[in-house]
Amino acid sequence: MVKTYILDTNVLIDEPNAIALFKNGGENSVIVPYSVILELDRLKSRSDISHLVSMVSSNLELEENLEVIKVPGKRYHSKVDDNDIIEEIKWFTDDCPSREVIVVTNDHLLRVRLKIIGITCQEFKGSKVLKSDSQAYTGIVSKDEERPANCFYWNDTGKLVYSTDELEMNFEHSLWGVSPKTPYQNCAMHLMLDPRINVMSIQSGAGYGKSYMALAAALQLVLQKPKKYDSIVVVKPLVEIGESMGFLPGSEKDKLSPYMKNIVDLIMKLHKTRPANGLFIDPKAKILELDPYKIELSSVNFMRGRNIDNAVVILDEAQNWSRMECRTILTRMGENVKCFVLGDCSQIDSQHLNSTNNGLNWIVKKFKGQKNYAHLVLKGTHSRGPICDMVLKTGL
């Protein structure tokens, strides 16, 4: 019997090509509730996922025989909820009892409610990576464990050894005046400076120095002679915490400014540690302004169609990107690019992602073992300060 899959909004956002995937060359039929289309219409104004909604919308428009569940006589409102979707699915299954229907959704409670009324459900397996690799694989293994490319291991004397060169880490790096506070930070700096590594990902909780070290490494690689790269590109997801700021007027720079404030603050902090005059239009000005030819602050929304060469690229908060968004960004990387992917899979602000289906975790899952890739989990007791320490200690 042909299977009929009904797809929820979160599945289409997670994988815009989900309809084609579930159809599997015509083997199955795929249906979209009308409430899902209304929800997509509402979500298109969300800056963090508008580009994904656009991709989903294009695919829906291109579907020659798009099947939509719309209850006859039902009065629809723009702000739909799970009750509307359940009503549509119940009406469809009652009207077509001969069809084998499976609802696909990542919403746990929606699955529970549907199962109560006898409707088969499943999670979107394409987004389930079995285990959060970005947390499980730390980049540091025991002496007898399998050693993926560019990892570290503990030797018999309790020293960390870089497996690529069998180099004992009995020295400390310094990046743009920044010294490591833990052995893990020292290992991270070593990987950042290794010219054989094109992509490096770092996973850690708040306050372990991911962004600070990545920016310090970028400054050193771009500004210190002999210069290895021409510019720095920082890309962040546009995810708001709390109430939405609504429409932001002005240029691309103006719109991105609130989201990039922490990056600018870290750059200024590094500039005080060691002058980074080459990063500013006029380093003598009273109010310093970043030179767009030397450093670019951007979002994934402006990445499509780009080609980035001779640059250090920092992908900050990658846990708030989907697999497709990370693929979109990484396929923009051209010749002579060093990429730092930063994030914390336990701190996800996007309601469409979780600890296993986010972009950072997918990168670790797929890239682990590649000769020009490395991953490291930062550990230790250091954080931003005593207040941050208290939050982490008490589990607030």
C-alpha positions in Angstrom: 0.0 0.0 0.0 1.2 3.5 -0.8 2.1 5.5 2.3 0.7 9.0 2.8 2.9 11.3 4.8 1.5 14.5 6.3 4.3 17.0 7.0 4.3 19.5 9.9 5.8 23.0 9.6 8.9 22.2 11.6 9.8 19.4 9.2 9.6 21.7 6.2 11.7 24.3 8.0 14.3 21.7 9.0 14.5 20.3 5.5 13.0 22.5 2.7 13.2 19.6 0.3 11.2 17.3 2.6 8.3 16.8 0.2 10.6 15.4 -2.5 12.4 13.2 0.1 9.2 11.7 1.4 7.8 11.2 -2.1 10.9 9.1 -2.8 10.5 9.2 -6.6 6.7 8.8 -6.5 6.7 5.8 -4.2 4.7 7.7 -1.5 2.3 10.6 -1.5 2.8 13.7 0.6 0.2 16.1 1.9 0.5 19.5 3.6 -2.2 20.8 6.0 -3.5 24.2 5.0 -2.7 25.4 8.5 0.9 24.7 7.8 0.8 27.0 4.8 -0.8 29.7 6.9 1.9 29.2 9.6 4.7 29.5 6.9 3.1 32.8 5.8 3.3 34.1 9.3 6.9 32.9 9.7 8.2 34.6 6.5 8.6 37.8 8.5 11.0 36.2 11.0 14.5 37.4 10.2 16.2 34.2 11.5 14.3 31.8 9.2 12.8 33.9 6.4 15.3 32.5 3.9 14.3 29.0 4.8 10.6 29.8 4.5 11.3 31.3 1.1 12.9 28.0 0.0 10.0 26.0 1.3 7.5 28.3 -0.4 9.4 28.0 -3.7 9.3 24.2 -3.5 5.6 24.3 -2.7 4.9 26.5 -5.7 6.9 24.2 -8.0 4.9 21.1 -6.9 2.8 20.1 -9.8 0.3 18.0 -7.8 0.4 19.6 -4.4 -2.1 17.9 -2.0 -3.4 20.2 0.7 -5.8 19.3 3.6 -8.4 22.1 3.9 -11.5 21.4 6.0 -14.7 22.5 4.0 -16.5 25.3 5.8 -13.8 25.9 8.4 -13.1 29.5 9.2 -9.3 30.0 9.1 -7.4 32.6 10.9 -3.8 33.8 10.2 -2.6 32.6 13.6 -3.2 28.9 13.6 -2.2 26.4 16.3 -2.0 22.7 16.8 -5.7 22.4 17.2 -6.2 23.5 13.6 -3.7 20.9 12.4 -5.2 18.1 14.4 -8.7 19.0 13.1 -7.5 18.9 9.5 -5.6 15.6 10.0 -8.6 14.0 11.8 -11.0 15.2 9.0 -8.7 13.7 6.4 -8.2 10.3 8.0 -11.9 10.0 8.6 -12.7 10.9 5.0 -10.0 8.6 3.5 -9.9 5.6 5.9 -8.3 3.3 3.3 -5.1 5.4 3.1 -2.1 4.5 5.3 -1.4 7.9 6.9 1.7 8.9 8.8 2.1 12.3 10.4 5.7 13.5 10.5 6.5 16.2 13.1 9.3 17.1 15.5 6.7 18.4 18.0 6.6 15.8 20.8 3.3 17.0 22.3 1.6 17.1 18.9 2.7 13.5 18.3 1.3 12.5 21.8 -2.1 14.2 21.0 -2.4 12.5 17.6 -1.5 9.1 18.9 -4.2 9.5 21.6 -6.8 9.7 18.8 -5.3 6.8 16.9 -3.1 8.5 14.3 0.3 7.1 13.4 3.2 9.6 13.9 6.9 9.7 13.6 9.8 12.1 14.2 11.6 13.5 11.1 14.4 10.9 11.1 16.5 12.9 8.6 17.2 15.4 11.4 18.1 12.9 14.1 21.8 12.3 14.3 21.4 9.6 17.0 23.8 11.4 19.4 25.1 14.9 19.9 28.6 14.3 18.3 29.7 17.9 19.0 29.5 17.1 22.7 30.3 13.4 22.7 33.5 13.7 20.7 35.7 16.1 22.5 38.8 16.1 20.2 40.8 14.6 23.1 40.9 10.8 23.3 42.6 8.3 25.7 45.8 6.6 24.7 44.2 3.4 23.5 41.2 4.9 21.7 40.8 5.4 18.0 42.4 8.6 16.9 40.5 10.7 14.3 42.5 13.1 12.3 43.9 16.1 14.2 42.9 15.0 17.7 44.9 15.0 20.9 45.5 12.2 23.4 46.9 11.7 26.9 50.3 10.0 27.0 51.7 7.9 29.9 53.1 10.9 31.6 49.8 12.8 31.6 50.7 15.2 28.8 48.5 16.1 25.9 49.9 15.0 22.5 48.8 16.3 19.1 48.3 13.1 17.1 49.1 14.6 13.7 52.7 15.3 14.5 53.0 13.3 17.8 53.9 16.7 19.3 53.8 16.9 23.1 51.9 20.1 24.2 54.5 21.2 26.8 54.4 24.8 25.6 51.9 27.7 25.5 50.6 29.6 22.5 49.7 33.3 22.4 47.3 34.8 20.0 47.2 38.6 19.6 48.3 39.0 23.2 45.9 36.4 24.5 47.3 33.5 26.5 45.5 30.2 27.2 44.0 29.8 30.7 43.5 26.0 30.3 45.3 23.2 28.4 42.1 22.9 26.3 42.4 26.6 25.2 46.1 25.9 24.3 45.1 23.0 22.2 42.4 25.1 20.5 45.0 27.8 19.7 47.3 25.1 18.2 44.6 23.9 15.9 43.7 27.4 14.9 47.3 28.1 13.8 47.8 24.7 12.0 47.9 25.6 8.2 46.8 22.1 7.3 43.4 22.6 8.9 40.7 24.5 6.9 37.7 24.0 9.2 37.8 23.8 13.0 34.8 23.6 15.2 34.7 24.4 18.9 32.0 23.3 21.4 31.7 24.7 24.9 29.4 26.3 27.4 29.2 30.0 28.1 32.4 31.9 29.0 35.1 29.5 27.8 36.5 31.9 25.2 35.4 30.4 21.9 34.6 33.8 20.2 37.4 35.6 21.9 40.1 33.1 20.8 38.7 32.8 17.3 38.8 36.6 16.8 42.3 36.7 18.3 43.5 34.1 15.9 41.8 35.9 13.0 43.6 39.2 13.9 46.9 37.4 14.0 46.4 35.6 10.7 45.2 38.7 8.9 47.1 41.6 10.5 50.4 40.1 11.7 53.2 39.7 9.1 53.7 37.6 7.2 49.9 37.9 6.5 48.2 34.7 5.5 44.8 36.1 4.7 43.3 39.4 3.5 40.2 39.8 5.6 37.9 38.5 8.4 34.2 37.5 7.9 32.0 36.9 10.9 28.7 35.3 10.3 26.0 35.0 13.0 22.4 33.7 13.0 19.7 36.4 13.5 18.0 34.8 16.5 16.2 37.0 19.0 15.9 36.1 22.7 12.7 37.3 24.3 10.4 39.8 22.7 10.9 40.5 19.0 12.5 43.9 18.1 10.2 43.9 15.0 11.3 45.6 11.7 14.6 47.3 11.9 15.1 50.2 9.5 18.3 51.2 7.7 21.0 49.5 5.8 22.3 45.9 6.1 24.9 47.2 8.6 22.1 49.0 10.7 20.0 45.8 10.8 22.8 43.6 11.9 24.2 46.0 14.5 22.2 44.7 17.5 23.1 41.1 16.7 26.8 41.8 16.2 27.3 43.9 19.4 29.1 41.2 21.3 31.6 40.7 18.4 32.4 44.4 18.2 32.9 44.4 22.0 35.4 41.6 21.8 37.2 43.2 18.9 37.6 46.4 21.0 38.8 44.4 24.0 41.4 42.7 21.8 42.4 46.1 20.4 43.1 47.3 23.9 45.2 44.2 24.6 47.2 44.7 21.4 46.5 47.5 18.9 44.7 46.2 15.8 44.9 49.5 13.8 44.7 47.7 10.5 41.1 46.8 11.3 39.8 50.4 11.4 39.2 53.0 8.7 40.9 55.6 10.9 42.7 54.2 13.9 43.2 57.7 15.3 39.5 58.7 15.2 37.7 59.3 18.5 35.0 56.8 17.5 36.6 53.8 15.8 34.8 52.4 12.7 35.6 49.0 11.3 37.0 48.9 7.8 34.6 46.8 5.7 37.5 45.7 3.5 39.2 44.2 6.5 36.3 42.8 8.5 32.8 42.0 7.5 29.9 41.2 9.9 27.2 39.4 8.1 24.3 36.9 8.4 23.4 33.7 6.4 20.7 35.8 4.7 23.4 37.6 2.7 25.6 34.6 2.0 23.8 33.0 -1.0 25.6 33.7 -4.3 28.8 34.8 -2.5 32.3 33.5 -3.1 34.7 34.1 -0.2 38.5 33.9 -0.8 41.6 34.6 1.2 39.7 35.1 4.4 39.3 33.9 8.0 35.6 33.1 8.4 34.1 32.8 11.9 30.7 31.1 12.1 29.4 32.1 15.6 26.5 30.4 17.4 26.4 27.6 14.8 24.0 25.7 17.1 21.3 28.1 16.0 21.6 27.2 12.3 20.0 24.2 10.5 22.0 21.7 8.5 21.0 23.4 5.3 22.1 26.8 6.5 25.5 25.5 7.4 25.8 23.8 4.1 24.8 27.1 2.4 27.6 29.0 4.2 30.3 26.4 3.8 29.7 26.0 0.1 30.5 29.8 -0.2 34.1 29.2 0.9 36.6 29.5 -2.0 40.4 29.4 -2.1 42.7 30.1 0.9 40.0 30.1 3.6 40.3 29.2 7.3 36.9 28.6 9.0 36.2 28.5 12.7 32.7 27.1 13.6 31.7 28.0 17.2 28.7 27.0 19.3 27.1 25.3 22.3 24.5 22.6 21.6 23.1 22.9 25.0 22.2 26.6 24.4 19.8 26.6 21.4 17.5 29.6 20.9 15.7 28.5 17.7 12.5 26.6 18.4 13.0 24.5 15.2 16.3 23.0 16.3 17.5 20.7 19.1 20.9 19.4 20.4 21.1 16.8 17.6 19.7 18.4 14.4 21.5 21.7 14.6 24.2 22.8 12.1 27.2 22.5 14.6 26.3 18.9 15.4 25.9 18.0 11.7 29.4 19.5 10.9 31.0 17.3 13.6 29.0 14.3 12.5 30.0 14.6 8.8 33.5 16.1 9.0 35.0 14.0 11.8 38.0 12.2 10.5 38.7 14.5 7.5 42.4 15.4 7.2 41.7 19.2 7.0 39.2 19.3 9.9 39.4 19.4 13.7 37.0 19.6 16.6 37.6 20.4 20.2 35.4 20.7 23.3 36.6 23.3 25.8 36.5 22.3 29.4 37.7 23.7 32.7 36.4 26.1 35.4 37.1 29.4 33.7 34.1 31.5 32.6 33.3 35.2 32.0 33.2 36.1 35.6 31.8 35.3 39.1 28.2 35.9 38.1 28.5 33.6 35.1 30.3 31.0 37.3 27.3 31.1 39.7 24.8 30.6 36.9 26.7 27.6 35.6 27.3 26.1 39.1 23.7 26.4 40.3 22.2 25.4 37.0 19.9 28.5 36.8 
